[in-house]
Protein backbone atom coordinates (compact mmCIF):
# COMPACT_ATOMS: atom_id res chain seq x y z
CA UNK A 1 0.00 0.00 0.00
CA UNK A 2 1.33 3.44 -0.81
CA UNK A 3 2.76 5.15 2.27
CA UNK A 4 0.56 3.00 4.50
CA UNK A 5 -2.60 5.03 3.93
CA UNK A 6 -5.92 3.23 4.31
CA UNK A 7 -8.41 5.95 3.53
CA UNK A 8 -8.88 8.35 0.65
CA UNK A 9 -8.58 12.09 0.92
CA UNK A 10 -11.57 14.31 0.41
CA UNK A 11 -12.12 14.91 -3.33
CA UNK A 12 -12.71 18.58 -2.60
CA UNK A 13 -8.95 19.22 -2.45
CA UNK A 14 -8.65 18.29 -6.13
CA UNK A 15 -11.56 20.18 -7.61
CA UNK A 16 -11.06 23.70 -8.86
CA UNK A 17 -12.77 25.95 -11.34
CA UNK A 18 -9.45 27.49 -12.27
CA UNK A 19 -6.55 26.15 -14.31
CA UNK A 20 -3.29 26.23 -12.29
CA UNK A 21 -1.32 26.44 -15.53
CA UNK A 22 -2.92 29.81 -16.20
CA UNK A 23 -2.71 31.14 -12.66
CA UNK A 24 0.72 31.23 -10.99
CA UNK A 25 -0.82 31.63 -7.53
CA UNK A 26 -2.58 28.27 -7.96
CA UNK A 27 0.63 26.47 -8.94
CA UNK A 28 1.83 26.27 -5.34
CA UNK A 29 1.45 22.69 -4.22
CA UNK A 30 0.22 21.34 -7.57
CA UNK A 31 2.91 18.64 -7.69
CA UNK A 32 1.97 17.49 -4.19
CA UNK A 33 -1.74 17.44 -5.07
CA UNK A 34 -1.04 15.40 -8.21
CA UNK A 35 0.99 12.93 -6.16
CA UNK A 36 -1.79 12.61 -3.59
CA UNK A 37 -4.48 12.28 -6.26
CA UNK A 38 -2.49 9.60 -8.08
CA UNK A 39 -1.98 7.61 -4.88
CA UNK A 40 -5.73 7.74 -4.28
CA UNK A 41 -6.38 6.73 -7.90
CA UNK A 42 -4.15 3.67 -7.48
CA UNK A 43 -6.07 2.66 -4.36
CA UNK A 44 -9.38 3.04 -6.19
CA UNK A 45 -8.17 1.20 -9.30
CA UNK A 46 -6.77 -1.65 -7.20
CA UNK A 47 -10.04 -1.99 -5.32
CA UNK A 48 -12.19 -1.82 -8.46
CA UNK A 49 -10.07 -4.26 -10.49
CA UNK A 50 -9.02 -6.62 -7.74
CA UNK A 51 -5.40 -6.12 -8.81
CA UNK A 52 -2.65 -5.55 -6.29
CA UNK A 53 -1.40 -1.97 -5.97
CA UNK A 54 2.05 -3.14 -7.09
CA UNK A 55 0.62 -3.67 -10.60
CA UNK A 56 0.38 0.10 -11.05
CA UNK A 57 3.28 2.54 -11.47
CA UNK A 58 4.37 3.97 -8.11
CA UNK A 59 4.58 7.47 -9.57
CA UNK A 60 2.12 9.14 -11.92
CA UNK A 61 3.48 8.48 -15.42
CA UNK A 62 2.07 11.73 -16.84
CA UNK A 63 3.30 15.27 -16.47
CA UNK A 64 1.09 18.07 -15.19
CA UNK A 65 0.87 19.45 -18.72
CA UNK A 66 -0.28 16.09 -20.08
CA UNK A 67 -2.81 15.69 -17.27
CA UNK A 68 -4.51 19.00 -18.02
CA UNK A 69 -4.32 18.69 -21.82
CA UNK A 70 -7.81 17.70 -22.95
CA UNK A 71 -6.35 16.43 -26.25
CA UNK A 72 -3.64 14.25 -24.69
CA UNK A 73 -4.24 10.53 -24.99
CA UNK A 74 -1.55 8.10 -23.78
CA UNK A 75 -0.37 5.50 -26.29
FENMO-V357242 format. One record per residue. RES is the residue in three letters. PHI is phi in whole degrees, 0 to 359 (* if undefined). NEAR is the number of other ideal C-beta (glycine too) atoms within 8 Angstrom. D_FIRST is the distance of its C-alpha to the first C-alpha in whole Angstrom. Layout:
# FENMO-V357242
res/phi/near/d_first
RES/PHI/NEAR/D_FIRST
RES/PHI/NEAR/D_FIRST
This chain:
# FENMO-V357242
res/phi/near/d_first
UNK/*/7/0
UNK/290/9/4
UNK/50/5/6
UNK/69/5/5
UNK/281/8/7
UNK/242/4/8
UNK/233/4/11
UNK/272/7/12
UNK/284/7/15
UNK/297/5/18
UNK/297/7/20
UNK/296/5/23
UNK/284/8/21
UNK/263/7/21
UNK/287/6/24
UNK/199/6/28
UNK/273/3/31
UNK/248/7/32
UNK/263/7/31
UNK/302/11/29
UNK/294/8/31
UNK/258/5/34
UNK/223/9/34
UNK/306/4/33
UNK/293/5/33
UNK/272/10/29
UNK/284/9/28
UNK/298/5/27
UNK/84/6/23
UNK/298/10/23
UNK/300/7/20
UNK/294/7/18
UNK/296/10/18
UNK/297/11/17
UNK/300/10/14
UNK/295/10/13
UNK/295/9/14
UNK/294/10/13
UNK/300/11/9
UNK/294/10/11
UNK/297/8/12
UNK/296/11/9
UNK/299/13/8
UNK/294/9/12
UNK/297/10/12
UNK/297/13/10
UNK/294/7/12
UNK/289/6/15
UNK/265/6/15
UNK/79/5/14
UNK/278/8/12
UNK/286/5/9
UNK/301/10/6
UNK/289/4/8
UNK/282/6/11
UNK/253/9/11
UNK/303/5/12
UNK/290/4/10
UNK/239/6/13
UNK/306/8/15
UNK/280/5/18
UNK/244/7/21
UNK/285/5/23
UNK/303/10/24
UNK/298/7/27
UNK/295/9/26
UNK/296/10/24
UNK/264/9/27
UNK/278/7/29
UNK/295/4/30
UNK/262/4/32
UNK/285/8/29
UNK/221/4/27
UNK/299/6/25
UNK/275/2/27
